Amino acid sequence: MEKNNFYLLVGCVAVAFLIIFWYSIEYNIRLLSEISFVIGVLIIYFTRKTVSDLVEDERSARITEKAALRTFQVFWVFFAVLSIGIITTMVRIPSFPPPPPAELFRHPGEIPSPKIIGFLQLGMLCSMIFLYVGFRLYYARKYGDWVVDEE
């Protein structure tokens, strides 16, 4: 298995865990999410051993460094925007004029359940993994990581 395919597999395992986590919360099966997390870690651990192109040279280290830095630079903006949105929703800053009576709406300005924050954080973790893979592919192509030296 190639290194970039491995990173995609890690992202897919994270998405699968997010779905299983949601299911275990909705149906109150606590042990399911814990077991699935351990199984996911084992899948990643044993699959990493099959990666064939884990050559660590200066170019590979530079690509990893650039991809990690760009992922951090992009992701913190998304995380900050989401956090600000959640906090302002939960704090319920009063607005002027006051909102219309609650009876006029089906779900009048409900405060989201606190468990949605966990789902959002797991979703953001999954998106961060895919964002890293995207930057890794970009910089691998830019710096010629897939160019094979013919000697």
Helices and strands as residue ranges (DSSP letters): H 3-26, H 30-48, H 58-91, G 102-104, H 115-142
